[in-house]
Amino acid sequence: MRFPGWYTVPIVPKKTVPPSPSRLVRPLVQRIHAYVPGEQPKVKGLVKLNTNENPYPPSPKVLKAVRDAVDGRLRLYPDPSALAVRTALAALHGGSPDQIIVGNGSDELLALAVRAFAEPAGGFREIPLRSKEASGSMLQPIPESASRVQFPTPSYSLYPVLVETHGATPHPVPLRPDFGLPSVAELKKGGLWDFRAALTFITTPNAPSGRGYSTAELDALCQAQKGVTILDEAYVDFAGENALELALRHPHVLVSRTFSKAYSLCFQRVGYFVGHPDLIAALHRIRDSYNVNGLGQVAAATTLKDLPYYQRNFRRVIASRTRLTRELAGLGWKVLPSSTNFILAEPPTAPAKDWLEALRERKILVRWFRGQGIENFLRITIGTEEEVDTLLREVRRIRFHGADVNRG
Ligand SMILES: Cc1ncc(COP(=O)(O)O)c(C=O)c1O
Protein backbone atom coordinates (compact mmCIF):
# COMPACT_ATOMS: atom_id res chain seq x y z
CA MET A 1 0.00 0.00 0.00
CA ARG A 2 1.23 3.44 -0.86
CA PHE A 3 0.61 6.51 1.29
CA PRO A 4 0.19 9.89 -0.31
CA GLY A 5 3.50 11.70 -0.49
CA TRP A 6 5.57 8.54 -0.48
CA TYR A 7 7.86 7.98 -3.30
CA THR A 8 10.44 5.39 -4.14
CA VAL A 9 14.10 6.25 -3.96
CA PRO A 10 16.10 4.02 -6.22
CA ILE A 11 19.02 2.50 -4.35
CA VAL A 12 22.17 3.55 -6.20
CA PRO A 13 25.33 1.89 -4.94
CA LYS A 14 27.65 4.54 -3.44
CA LYS A 15 30.57 5.22 -5.70
CA THR A 16 33.71 4.26 -3.84
CA VAL A 17 36.80 6.22 -4.73
CA PRO A 18 39.81 4.01 -4.18
CA PRO A 19 42.17 5.63 -1.68
CA SER A 20 45.20 7.19 -3.31
CA PRO A 21 48.25 4.96 -2.71
CA SER A 22 50.23 8.06 -1.75
CA ARG A 23 48.16 8.15 1.49
CA LEU A 24 49.91 4.94 2.45
CA VAL A 25 53.30 6.66 2.38
CA ARG A 26 54.60 7.96 5.74
CA PRO A 27 54.04 11.74 6.01
CA LEU A 28 57.78 12.12 6.71
CA VAL A 29 58.62 10.49 3.39
CA GLN A 30 55.95 12.51 1.54
CA ARG A 31 57.61 15.72 2.73
CA ILE A 32 61.14 14.82 1.66
CA HIS A 33 62.75 16.72 -1.20
CA ALA A 34 64.80 14.01 -2.89
CA TYR A 35 68.47 14.60 -3.65
CA VAL A 36 68.82 15.87 -7.22
CA PRO A 37 71.68 14.09 -9.00
CA GLY A 38 73.33 15.66 -12.05
CA GLU A 39 71.78 14.66 -15.37
CA GLN A 40 73.07 11.60 -17.24
CA PRO A 41 71.77 12.26 -20.77
CA LYS A 42 72.82 9.84 -23.48
CA VAL A 43 73.40 12.43 -26.18
CA LYS A 44 76.26 11.87 -28.62
CA GLY A 45 79.08 14.39 -28.64
CA LEU A 46 78.16 15.87 -25.27
CA VAL A 47 80.97 17.36 -23.17
CA LYS A 48 79.83 16.16 -19.78
CA LEU A 49 81.29 18.29 -17.00
CA ASN A 50 78.35 18.16 -14.56
CA THR A 51 78.80 15.20 -12.18
CA ASN A 52 82.49 15.15 -11.21
CA GLU A 53 83.15 11.87 -12.98
CA ASN A 54 86.76 11.13 -13.91
CA PRO A 55 87.36 11.91 -17.59
CA TYR A 56 89.79 8.98 -17.94
CA PRO A 57 88.73 5.31 -18.13
CA PRO A 58 89.58 2.69 -15.50
CA SER A 59 92.97 1.01 -15.98
CA PRO A 60 93.16 -1.68 -18.70
CA LYS A 61 93.88 -4.23 -15.94
CA VAL A 62 90.61 -3.31 -14.18
CA LEU A 63 88.61 -3.57 -17.41
CA LYS A 64 90.14 -6.98 -18.13
CA ALA A 65 89.51 -8.26 -14.59
CA VAL A 66 85.85 -7.20 -14.77
CA ARG A 67 85.40 -8.77 -18.22
CA ASP A 68 87.05 -11.99 -17.05
CA ALA A 69 84.71 -12.12 -14.06
CA VAL A 70 81.61 -12.16 -16.26
CA ASP A 71 81.07 -15.91 -16.31
CA GLY A 72 79.09 -18.63 -14.54
CA ARG A 73 79.82 -17.10 -11.14
CA LEU A 74 77.23 -14.39 -11.77
CA ARG A 75 74.79 -16.97 -10.37
CA LEU A 76 76.52 -16.84 -6.96
CA TYR A 77 76.27 -14.21 -4.22
CA PRO A 78 79.39 -12.11 -3.84
CA ASP A 79 81.60 -12.08 -0.74
CA PRO A 80 79.26 -10.58 1.90
CA SER A 81 81.91 -8.40 3.52
CA ALA A 82 84.20 -7.64 0.54
CA LEU A 83 87.12 -9.12 2.49
CA ALA A 84 89.66 -9.00 -0.37
CA VAL A 85 89.01 -5.27 -0.87
CA ARG A 86 89.10 -4.58 2.89
CA THR A 87 92.37 -6.49 3.27
CA ALA A 88 93.99 -4.56 0.40
CA LEU A 89 92.70 -1.24 1.80
CA ALA A 90 93.98 -2.11 5.28
CA ALA A 91 97.43 -2.78 3.82
CA LEU A 92 97.27 0.52 1.89
CA HIS A 93 96.19 2.65 4.85
CA GLY A 94 98.06 0.87 7.62
CA GLY A 95 95.11 -0.50 9.61
CA SER A 96 93.35 -3.84 9.87
CA PRO A 97 90.34 -5.14 7.87
CA ASP A 98 88.06 -4.71 10.91
CA GLN A 99 88.68 -0.96 10.63
CA ILE A 100 87.13 -0.90 7.16
CA ILE A 101 83.64 -1.28 5.74
CA VAL A 102 82.96 -1.24 1.99
CA GLY A 103 79.66 0.07 0.67
CA ASN A 104 77.54 0.39 -2.45
CA GLY A 105 79.20 3.74 -3.09
CA SER A 106 80.13 5.93 -0.12
CA ASP A 107 76.55 7.27 -0.28
CA GLU A 108 75.30 3.98 1.18
CA LEU A 109 77.72 4.26 4.09
CA LEU A 110 76.78 7.89 4.78
CA ALA A 111 73.14 6.76 5.05
CA LEU A 112 74.09 3.86 7.35
CA ALA A 113 76.03 6.25 9.56
CA VAL A 114 72.97 8.45 10.04
CA ARG A 115 70.93 5.39 11.03
CA ALA A 116 73.62 4.00 13.33
CA PHE A 117 74.65 7.15 15.20
CA ALA A 118 71.72 9.63 15.23
CA GLU A 119 68.40 9.11 17.01
CA PRO A 120 65.13 10.05 15.26
CA ALA A 121 63.96 13.27 16.91
CA GLY A 122 61.17 13.66 19.42
CA GLY A 123 60.98 10.19 20.90
CA PHE A 124 62.36 8.30 23.85
CA ARG A 125 65.39 6.06 24.14
CA GLU A 126 66.29 3.23 26.42
CA ILE A 127 69.07 3.91 28.90
CA PRO A 128 70.53 0.92 30.74
CA LEU A 129 70.49 1.34 34.54
CA ARG A 130 73.84 0.59 36.02
CA SER A 131 73.39 1.36 39.73
CA LYS A 132 73.71 -1.33 42.47
CA GLU A 133 70.11 -0.89 43.58
CA ALA A 134 68.43 -1.09 40.19
CA SER A 135 68.91 -3.10 37.05
CA GLY A 136 67.20 -3.07 33.66
CA SER A 137 66.64 0.13 31.76
CA MET A 138 64.66 3.35 31.78
CA LEU A 139 63.17 5.51 29.04
CA GLN A 140 64.66 8.97 28.54
CA PRO A 141 63.40 11.71 26.19
CA ILE A 142 65.90 11.98 23.35
CA PRO A 143 68.11 15.04 23.92
CA GLU A 144 68.32 17.49 20.97
CA SER A 145 72.00 16.82 20.31
CA ALA A 146 71.42 13.07 20.10
CA SER A 147 69.28 13.52 17.00
CA ARG A 148 71.30 16.32 15.48
CA VAL A 149 73.34 15.70 12.33
CA GLN A 150 75.50 18.69 11.65
CA PHE A 151 77.35 19.82 8.54
CA PRO A 152 78.81 23.07 7.25
CA THR A 153 76.95 24.62 4.37
CA PRO A 154 77.30 24.74 1.44
CA SER A 155 78.48 21.15 1.29
CA TYR A 156 77.23 17.83 -0.09
CA SER A 157 73.48 18.30 -0.58
CA LEU A 158 72.74 14.61 0.06
CA TYR A 159 73.37 14.95 3.83
CA PRO A 160 70.08 16.70 4.74
CA VAL A 161 68.09 14.20 2.68
CA LEU A 162 69.64 11.27 4.54
CA VAL A 163 68.99 12.93 7.88
CA GLU A 164 65.37 13.85 7.12
CA THR A 165 64.65 10.34 5.83
CA HIS A 166 65.73 8.97 9.19
CA GLY A 167 63.63 11.48 11.15
CA ALA A 168 66.74 13.03 12.72
CA THR A 169 67.44 16.78 12.67
CA PRO A 170 69.66 18.31 9.97
CA HIS A 171 71.81 21.06 11.46
CA PRO A 172 73.48 23.13 8.71
CA VAL A 173 75.98 25.76 9.88
CA PRO A 174 77.35 28.33 7.39
CA LEU A 175 80.99 28.22 6.30
CA ARG A 176 82.95 31.48 6.20
CA PRO A 177 82.01 33.78 3.28
CA ASP A 178 85.16 32.53 1.49
CA PHE A 179 83.98 28.92 2.10
CA GLY A 180 86.73 28.39 4.69
CA LEU A 181 86.05 26.21 7.73
CA PRO A 182 85.55 28.40 10.82
CA SER A 183 88.05 27.67 13.62
CA VAL A 184 86.89 26.02 16.84
CA ALA A 185 87.10 29.41 18.58
CA GLU A 186 84.93 31.02 15.85
CA LEU A 187 82.41 28.16 16.07
CA LYS A 188 82.21 28.55 19.85
CA LYS A 189 81.72 32.29 19.50
CA GLY A 190 79.11 31.90 16.72
CA GLY A 191 76.98 29.78 19.07
CA LEU A 192 75.33 27.80 16.24
CA TRP A 193 77.71 24.85 16.08
CA ASP A 194 76.86 21.90 18.33
CA PHE A 195 79.96 20.24 19.77
CA ARG A 196 77.73 17.49 21.18
CA ALA A 197 75.94 16.69 17.88
CA ALA A 198 75.47 12.94 17.49
CA LEU A 199 77.01 13.09 14.02
CA THR A 200 78.99 15.69 12.08
CA PHE A 201 79.82 15.53 8.36
CA ILE A 202 82.76 17.53 7.03
CA THR A 203 83.31 17.33 3.27
CA THR A 204 87.03 17.73 2.79
CA PRO A 205 88.04 19.01 0.34
CA ASN A 206 84.64 20.59 0.21
CA ALA A 207 82.02 20.19 -2.49
CA PRO A 208 80.79 22.25 -4.24
CA SER A 209 83.34 24.93 -3.27
CA GLY A 210 86.39 22.79 -4.07
CA ARG A 211 88.21 24.29 -1.11
CA GLY A 212 90.62 22.07 0.83
CA TYR A 213 91.03 22.11 4.61
CA SER A 214 94.31 21.40 6.40
CA THR A 215 94.70 18.28 8.52
CA ALA A 216 95.64 20.55 11.44
CA GLU A 217 92.33 22.46 11.34
CA LEU A 218 90.35 19.23 10.90
CA ASP A 219 92.21 17.68 13.82
CA ALA A 220 91.34 20.63 16.06
CA LEU A 221 87.67 20.35 15.10
CA CYS A 222 87.60 16.55 15.57
CA GLN A 223 89.13 16.93 19.03
CA ALA A 224 86.41 19.40 20.01
CA GLN A 225 83.54 17.11 18.85
CA LYS A 226 81.91 14.70 21.29
CA GLY A 227 79.86 12.76 18.71
CA VAL A 228 80.88 10.76 15.64
CA THR A 229 82.68 12.91 13.08
CA ILE A 230 82.87 11.83 9.45
CA LEU A 231 85.48 13.36 7.17
CA ASP A 232 84.04 12.84 3.69
CA GLU A 233 87.15 12.65 1.51
CA ALA A 234 85.41 11.81 -1.78
CA TYR A 235 87.77 14.15 -3.71
CA VAL A 236 90.90 13.91 -1.59
CA ASP A 237 93.15 12.31 -4.22
CA PHE A 238 93.12 15.62 -6.10
CA ALA A 239 94.22 17.53 -2.96
CA GLY A 240 97.62 18.19 -1.44
CA GLU A 241 96.92 16.41 1.86
CA ASN A 242 94.49 13.96 3.42
CA ALA A 243 93.31 13.36 6.97
CA LEU A 244 93.17 9.58 7.04
CA GLU A 245 95.47 9.46 10.06
CA LEU A 246 92.70 11.13 12.11
CA ALA A 247 90.46 8.06 11.64
CA LEU A 248 93.27 5.83 12.87
CA ARG A 249 94.07 8.15 15.80
CA HIS A 250 90.65 9.26 17.14
CA PRO A 251 88.06 6.61 18.08
CA HIS A 252 85.09 8.83 17.11
CA VAL A 253 86.38 9.84 13.65
CA LEU A 254 85.54 8.01 10.41
CA VAL A 255 87.04 8.84 7.03
CA SER A 256 84.84 8.25 3.98
CA ARG A 257 86.44 7.48 0.61
CA THR A 258 85.14 6.41 -2.78
CA PHE A 259 86.40 4.66 -5.89
CA SER A 260 83.98 6.78 -7.93
CA LYS A 261 85.91 9.98 -8.57
CA ALA A 262 89.67 9.43 -8.51
CA TYR A 263 89.46 5.76 -9.56
CA SER A 264 87.04 6.16 -12.48
CA LEU A 265 84.52 3.71 -11.05
CA CYS A 266 81.21 5.59 -10.59
CA PHE A 267 79.43 2.87 -12.58
CA GLN A 268 80.45 0.13 -10.15
CA ARG A 269 79.42 1.93 -6.92
CA VAL A 270 82.19 1.19 -4.41
CA GLY A 271 83.07 3.38 -1.43
CA TYR A 272 84.48 2.70 2.04
CA PHE A 273 84.91 4.03 5.57
CA VAL A 274 88.00 3.74 7.75
CA GLY A 275 87.75 4.05 11.53
CA HIS A 276 87.55 2.45 14.94
CA PRO A 277 86.49 -1.25 14.85
CA ASP A 278 83.53 -0.57 17.20
CA LEU A 279 82.02 2.08 14.89
CA ILE A 280 82.75 -0.03 11.82
CA ALA A 281 81.14 -3.09 13.48
CA ALA A 282 77.98 -1.05 14.15
CA LEU A 283 77.70 -0.23 10.44
CA HIS A 284 78.30 -3.87 9.43
CA ARG A 285 75.44 -4.85 11.76
CA ILE A 286 72.86 -2.80 9.84
CA ARG A 287 74.05 -3.05 6.23
CA ASP A 288 72.51 -5.34 3.60
CA SER A 289 74.10 -8.80 3.64
CA TYR A 290 75.52 -8.46 0.12
CA ASN A 291 75.79 -4.71 -0.15
CA VAL A 292 78.70 -4.58 -2.60
CA ASN A 293 78.13 -6.23 -5.98
CA GLY A 294 80.60 -8.86 -7.16
CA LEU A 295 81.92 -7.03 -10.22
CA GLY A 296 82.41 -3.92 -8.10
CA GLN A 297 84.54 -5.93 -5.68
CA VAL A 298 86.64 -7.31 -8.55
CA ALA A 299 87.08 -3.82 -10.00
CA ALA A 300 88.03 -2.24 -6.65
CA ALA A 301 90.49 -4.99 -5.70
CA THR A 302 92.20 -4.74 -9.11
CA THR A 303 92.28 -0.94 -8.92
CA LEU A 304 94.32 -1.20 -5.73
CA LYS A 305 96.90 -3.29 -7.62
CA ASP A 306 97.37 -0.63 -10.29
CA LEU A 307 97.62 2.64 -8.35
CA PRO A 308 100.40 4.24 -10.47
CA TYR A 309 97.98 4.30 -13.44
CA TYR A 310 95.54 6.39 -11.40
CA GLN A 311 98.24 8.61 -9.92
CA ARG A 312 99.21 9.62 -13.46
CA ASN A 313 95.57 10.57 -14.07
CA PHE A 314 95.43 12.66 -10.87
CA ARG A 315 98.39 14.65 -12.18
CA ARG A 316 96.67 15.17 -15.56
CA VAL A 317 93.44 16.35 -13.89
CA ILE A 318 95.36 18.71 -11.61
CA ALA A 319 97.31 20.15 -14.58
CA SER A 320 94.03 20.72 -16.50
CA ARG A 321 92.48 22.30 -13.39
CA THR A 322 95.38 24.76 -13.16
CA ARG A 323 95.09 25.64 -16.86
CA LEU A 324 91.29 26.02 -16.80
CA THR A 325 91.48 28.20 -13.67
CA ARG A 326 94.11 30.46 -15.24
CA GLU A 327 92.36 30.81 -18.60
CA LEU A 328 88.89 31.45 -17.16
CA ALA A 329 90.36 34.04 -14.78
CA GLY A 330 91.90 35.71 -17.85
CA LEU A 331 88.38 35.89 -19.34
CA GLY A 332 86.99 37.68 -16.32
CA TRP A 333 85.67 34.68 -14.38
CA LYS A 334 86.13 34.52 -10.62
CA VAL A 335 87.46 31.02 -10.02
CA LEU A 336 87.84 29.71 -6.47
CA PRO A 337 91.00 27.74 -5.68
CA SER A 338 90.22 24.03 -5.93
CA SER A 339 91.66 20.87 -4.36
CA THR A 340 89.21 18.63 -6.24
CA ASN A 341 88.41 17.48 -9.79
CA PHE A 342 86.06 20.43 -10.32
CA ILE A 343 86.06 24.19 -9.94
CA LEU A 344 83.43 26.57 -8.64
CA ALA A 345 83.50 29.67 -10.81
CA GLU A 346 81.49 32.88 -11.09
CA PRO A 347 81.06 33.91 -14.73
CA PRO A 348 81.18 37.58 -15.74
CA THR A 349 78.36 39.85 -16.99
CA ALA A 350 75.45 37.43 -17.30
CA PRO A 351 73.87 35.34 -14.50
CA ALA A 352 75.37 31.89 -14.02
CA LYS A 353 72.07 30.27 -15.02
CA ASP A 354 72.26 31.99 -18.44
CA TRP A 355 75.78 30.64 -18.89
CA LEU A 356 74.53 27.18 -17.93
CA GLU A 357 71.94 27.36 -20.69
CA ALA A 358 74.28 28.92 -23.26
CA LEU A 359 76.83 26.17 -22.65
CA ARG A 360 74.13 23.54 -22.83
CA GLU A 361 73.07 24.82 -26.25
CA ARG A 362 76.67 24.18 -27.27
CA LYS A 363 76.45 20.62 -25.89
CA ILE A 364 78.49 21.34 -22.78
CA LEU A 365 76.92 20.28 -19.49
CA VAL A 366 78.02 21.95 -16.26
CA ARG A 367 76.19 22.22 -12.91
CA TRP A 368 74.30 25.11 -11.38
CA PHE A 369 72.83 24.93 -7.87
CA ARG A 370 69.68 26.70 -6.83
CA GLY A 371 69.97 27.88 -3.22
CA GLN A 372 72.87 27.33 -0.82
CA GLY A 373 74.01 30.90 -1.60
CA ILE A 374 75.96 29.83 -4.68
CA GLU A 375 73.48 30.81 -7.42
CA ASN A 376 76.12 33.08 -9.00
CA PHE A 377 78.48 30.17 -9.60
CA LEU A 378 78.83 27.22 -11.94
CA ARG A 379 80.48 24.00 -10.87
CA ILE A 380 82.59 22.66 -13.69
CA THR A 381 84.11 19.18 -13.61
CA ILE A 382 87.64 18.95 -14.98
CA GLY A 383 87.47 17.04 -18.28
CA THR A 384 90.17 15.70 -20.59
CA GLU A 385 92.58 18.23 -22.11
CA GLU A 386 90.42 18.23 -25.28
CA GLU A 387 87.23 18.82 -23.28
CA VAL A 388 88.85 21.74 -21.48
CA ASP A 389 89.88 23.14 -24.92
CA THR A 390 86.28 22.80 -26.15
CA LEU A 391 84.88 24.48 -23.05
CA LEU A 392 87.30 27.40 -23.33
CA ARG A 393 86.62 27.80 -27.05
CA GLU A 394 82.86 27.97 -26.51
CA VAL A 395 83.19 30.29 -23.50
CA ARG A 396 85.11 32.71 -25.74
CA ARG A 397 82.37 32.53 -28.38
CA ILE A 398 79.39 33.10 -26.09
CA ARG A 399 77.84 36.56 -26.31
CA PHE A 400 74.94 37.81 -24.20
CA HIS A 401 72.61 40.48 -25.64
CA GLY A 402 75.06 41.08 -28.47
CA ALA A 403 77.75 42.15 -26.00
CA ASP A 404 81.19 40.64 -26.09
CA VAL A 405 81.28 39.67 -22.42
CA ASN A 406 84.73 38.16 -22.56
CA ARG A 407 86.60 41.36 -23.20
CA GLY A 408 85.42 43.22 -20.12
C1 LIG B 1 81.14 14.95 -1.18
C2 LIG B 1 80.66 13.65 -1.75
N1 LIG B 1 80.63 12.58 -0.95
C3 LIG B 1 80.21 11.40 -1.41
C4 LIG B 1 79.79 11.25 -2.72
C5 LIG B 1 79.24 9.91 -3.15
O1 LIG B 1 80.11 9.15 -3.85
P1 LIG B 1 79.79 7.64 -4.21
O2 LIG B 1 79.80 7.57 -5.68
O3 LIG B 1 80.91 6.85 -3.57
O4 LIG B 1 78.48 7.26 -3.60
C6 LIG B 1 79.80 12.33 -3.58
C7 LIG B 1 79.32 12.20 -4.96
O5 LIG B 1 79.12 13.10 -5.70
C8 LIG B 1 80.25 13.57 -3.09
O6 LIG B 1 80.27 14.67 -3.86
PDBQT file of the ligand as one rigid body, heavy atoms in Angstrom, charges set to zero:
ROOT
HETATM    1  C1  LIG A 501      81.136  14.952  -1.181  1.00  0.00    +0.000 C 
HETATM    2  C2  LIG A 501      80.664  13.651  -1.747  1.00  0.00    +0.000 A 
HETATM    3  N1  LIG A 501      80.631  12.579  -0.955  1.00  0.00    +0.000 NA
HETATM    4  C3  LIG A 501      80.208  11.403  -1.409  1.00  0.00    +0.000 A 
HETATM    5  C4  LIG A 501      79.788  11.251  -2.720  1.00  0.00    +0.000 A 
HETATM    6  C5  LIG A 501      79.237   9.912  -3.149  1.00  0.00    +0.000 C 
HETATM    7  O1  LIG A 501      80.114   9.151  -3.849  1.00  0.00    +0.000 OA
HETATM    8  P1  LIG A 501      79.794   7.641  -4.211  1.00  0.00    +0.000 P 
HETATM    9  O2  LIG A 501      79.796   7.568  -5.681  1.00  0.00    +0.000 OA
HETATM   10  O3  LIG A 501      80.910   6.854  -3.574  1.00  0.00    +0.000 OA
HETATM   11  O4  LIG A 501      78.481   7.259  -3.604  1.00  0.00    +0.000 OA
HETATM   12  C6  LIG A 501      79.800  12.333  -3.584  1.00  0.00    +0.000 A 
HETATM   13  C7  LIG A 501      79.318  12.201  -4.959  1.00  0.00    +0.000 C 
HETATM   14  O5  LIG A 501      79.123  13.097  -5.703  1.00  0.00    +0.000 OA
HETATM   15  C8  LIG A 501      80.254  13.574  -3.087  1.00  0.00    +0.000 A 
HETATM   16  O6  LIG A 501      80.268  14.666  -3.865  1.00  0.00    +0.000 OA
ENDROOT
TORSDOF 0
